[in-house]
Amino acid sequence: FNFETMRMEMLSFADLVLNPVAQVKFVHTVAAGYCTGAFFVLGISSYYLLKGRDIGFAKRSFAVAATFGIAAVLSVIVLGDESGYE
């Protein structure tokens, strides 16, 4: 991390991989991608439920996406807060 420019600058790949700040930010970004995927599946499942198509599949995918989405949102909140303190 360069304090003059206030941004992360890669000098070596090993330093990047072993940097605890970069690890937290990477996991935070991946968890945000999981949130996006969960909300996408929730949207498609909701559409199927509203249209009455593939009800069994829609209910199951909605339940899985909602559970996964809650876990992902909580991890984004915790990791984002931790990332802010780094």
N, C-alpha and C positions, 0 to 999 in steps of 0.2 A: 504494500500500500504506500503510495506516494502522498505524504502529507502536504506538500506544496500544491499539487494539482487536485488533491482530495479524490483520487481515483485509484483503482487497482491497475498496476502495470506489471506485465509478465516479464521477468528477467530470465527465469528458467522454468521449465515445465515441472520439475521436482518441487520447486518452491511453491508453485501454484497448487499442486495436488496436496501438499502437506500444510498449506495455509489454512488455519481453522476458520478464518473469516470467509474465505472462498468456499470452503466446504458448506458452511451454513447457508450462504447465498445460493449455492448450487442446489442444495436440497430444497430450499424455499421455492426456487424457480420450478423445479420438477413437481413439487406438491401443487403449485399453482396450475401447472399443466394438467394434473390429475383432477383438479377442481373443474377446469374447463371441460374435460372429457365427461366427467360425471354430470354436469349440467346439460351437456349436449345429449347424453343418453336419456336424462330425465325429460328433456323436451320432446324427443322422438317417442318415448314411451307414453307421455301425456297425449300426444297427438293420436297415437294408436288407441288409447283408452277413449278419447273423445269421439273418434270415428267408429268405435266398436270393432276394430280389426285386431285379430290375434290377441285376444284378451288375456289368455294365460301367459303368453310370452311377454306382453306389455306389463302385466302386474309383477312378474318375476324380475324383469329388467329394471323396472321402476324401483323395486325394493332394494336390489343390489346397488343400483346407482345412488339411491338416497343414502344408504348406509356408507358406501364408499365416499360419497360426497361430504357427508358430515365429518368423517375421519380426516379427509383431505383439507377441509376448511379449517378444522381445529389445528391441524399441523401447520397450515399456512399462517394462522394467527400466532401460534407459539414461535415458529421459526422467524417470522417477520419481526416480532418483538425482540427476539434474541439477536437478530441481525442488526436491528437498530441500535443495540447497546454495544456492538462490536466496533 
